[in-house]
Structure formats: C-alpha cells, structure tokens
Amino acid sequence: MRFLVEVSVFADVILWRRKNLTVGILLVTLAVWLVFERSGYTLLSLVSSVFLLLIAILFSWAKSAAILNRPAPPLPELHLSEEMVNEVATFIRLRVNTLLSVSQDIALGKDSRLFFKVAAYLWLISFVGGLTDFLTLGYTSLVVILTVPALYESFEDHIDKYVILAYKNLHQLYVKLNKEYVSRVQKWILEKKKLS
C-alpha cells in the first residue's frame, strides 16, 4: 500500500498535479546547477569540502568538549549489519554476473543484435558526453522528465496523431530499404555461402 502511495506522489509531481512541489524541485535544481556552473565546483570537490568541514567541526567540538568538561557531540552509532551487507553483496554479485555473461556473449559474437544495440547506446552516450558535462546532463534530464509527460498529457490527441503518421512513414521507408538493399545483401550472402 505504501508503495502505491509513493508512486502516486511521484506521478503527481511528474504530471504537475502538485504544481508547488514540481516548481520547487525545478527551482532548487536550477539554483544548484547555477551555483555549480558559476563557482566552477564539481560535485566531487563540493562533497569533499562539505565532509572536510563536517569532520573539522566535529573534531573541534569533541576536543573543546573534553577540555571544558562538556559532553561530546551526539553522534548516532553508525554500523552496517552483516545481513544488510550480505543482501547488498548478493544483489551486486547477481547483477555483475549477468553483465559479465552478456558481455561474454557479445565478445564471442553469439548475439549480433545485442552487440549493435550496445554499440549504438555506447556511441550515443559518448556523443552526448562530448557535448555536455554530467551536471548539465542531469539538470536537463530532470527538466525533460518533469515537462514531457505533462505536455503529453495535455496534448495527447495531437501528439498521438503525429506519432502514428511518423510511424507509418518510417515503416514505409523500412519496407523500401529492406526491399532494395537488405534483401540484396541477404541474396549476396546466400550466393557466397553456396559458392563456398
């Protein structure tokens, strides 16, 4: 039940049904993005600086508390249970093994279709990575996630009409290319196999 409530809140934010929250998220992320862009900080350097400041404050507090006979700073007991670590390790191990198995299939040429998909996605990531930095990509992705679904919900009929039209045109192009080029290549390959 709790999961459904969280999904509902998430959907409400994305579809702008909770406008104040959505606008707040956009404004906060815009402010963070502007601060990072203008200051020249990177996320790693900012996190490092914040942790350094936190450690220095806690260290000074603990030392001054000992000198002044005051209580030490209240810190919760931080530890990981063995059960939690084992669950996370099992989850990661399964995912890594699946990734390695798929990678091996690609490397050994067992799945050509997957190879071309992976190559296309890696090229796309490389291309987009060359155009922008990670922070800008994250901010742009958030803006897209928060605007595209709401725009689609508002103009669903018009968008569907154009998507169906584009699909029909692309399908006609695919049939034409398949007829003219792909079938020729397949025939050529079959002829080469027969001659071998």
Disulfide bonds with the S-S distance in Angstrom:
none
